[in-house]
């Protein structure tokens, strides 16, 4: 079975940029609609789902790679970014500037070099799962490797 074109794009770009051999797993989209469903499908804890969320921080974009068990505190993220406020970025802007669509934004391989924060609770695991460019594709990765490749600052910006 061949990969969805966007998942294949992610796999190829991860290899090209980082030398990462992303083991892409694809599922039925309904099976991975939420972090809880995705965790159930891959056989891990919800906390091992590395959700990549893109926020508008006073006009600039910032990525938060957050455990599926946690919720980003916009106030804490704004304080970390040194801005007055943050909000979820518009889907069209994410697609245009980051290069991926919401629901499938991977933690790596963005079209823009964006400041990224990394949820420290992800580091409690030997493996976490990130999106591969579609809502129905995921890859396992060591969280330390992911943090390093994403050039992410380990900052607790969760509620």
VEXVOKOL-542904 format. One record per residue (C-alpha): x, y, z; residue in three letters. Coordinates in steps of 0.25 Angstrom, whole numbers, plus 2048, in hexadecimal, padded with zeros to 3 digits. Layout:
N
XYZALA...
***
This chain:
159
800800800UNK80680E7FCUNK806819806UNK7FD825805UNK8058307FCUNK806839808UNK80B82E811UNK81582A807UNK819839805UNK81C839814UNK82482C814UNK82C831809UNK82F83F80FUNK83283981CUNK83D830816UNK84283C80DUNK843846818UNK84683E824UNK84A830820UNK83E82B827UNK83881E823UNK82A821827UNK822814828UNK815819823UNK808812828UNK7FB815821UNK7ED813827UNK7DF816824UNK7DD824827UNK7D2821831UNK7DB819839UNK7E582483BUNK7DB83083CUNK7DF83384BUNK7EB831853UNK7E482785BUNK7E081F84FUNK7ED820848UNK7F481B855UNK7EA80F855UNK7ED80C847UNK7FC80C848UNK7FC805856UNK80281085EUNK7FE81A869UNK7F7827865UNK80282E86BUNK80C828861UNK80482F855UNK80D83B851UNK80384584CUNK808850844UNK80085D846UNK80286A83FUNK7FF877846UNK7FF886841UNK80788D84BUNK80589C848UNK80689A839UNK81289083AUNK81088183AUNK814877845UNK813868845UNK810861852UNK813852852UNK80B84D85DUNK807840864UNK7F983B860UNK7F683B86EUNK7F884A870UNK7F285686CUNK7FA863868UNK7F886F871UNK7F787B867UNK7FB884873UNK80887C876UNK80B87B868UNK80A88A866UNK81288C872UNK81D88386DUNK81D88A85FUNK81D898865UNK81089C85EUNK8038A1863UNK7FB89685FUNK7FA889856UNK7EF88284FUNK7EE876846UNK7F387A838UNK7E987A82CUNK7E986D825UNK7EC875817UNK7F887B81EUNK7FD86E823UNK7FC868815UNK80287380EUNK80E876818UNK81086981FUNK80D861813UNK804857819UNK7F585681DUNK7EF85682BUNK7ED848830UNK7F9843829UNK80484E82DUNK81184682FUNK81B84A83AUNK82584C82FUNK827850821UNK82085D821UNK822867815UNK82587281FUNK82F87282AUNK826874836UNK829875845UNK82586884BUNK82286485AUNK82285685EUNK81A85086AUNK82384A874UNK81983F877UNK81C83986AUNK82B83686FUNK82582C879UNK82382286EUNK82D81A865UNK82481C859UNK81A826855UNK811827849UNK81083383FUNK807836833UNK80D834825UNK80583F81DUNK7F783981EUNK7ED836829UNK7EF827827UNK7FE825826UNK808825832UNK816821835UNK81D81C841UNK829824846UNK832825852UNK82E832859UNK83C83785BUNK83F83584CUNK83283C849UNK835848852UNK84384984CUNK83F84883DUNK833852840UNK83E85C847UNK83385D851UNK83486485FUNK82F85B86AUNK825864871UNK819860879UNK80E869872UNK80285F876UNK7F786287FUNK
***
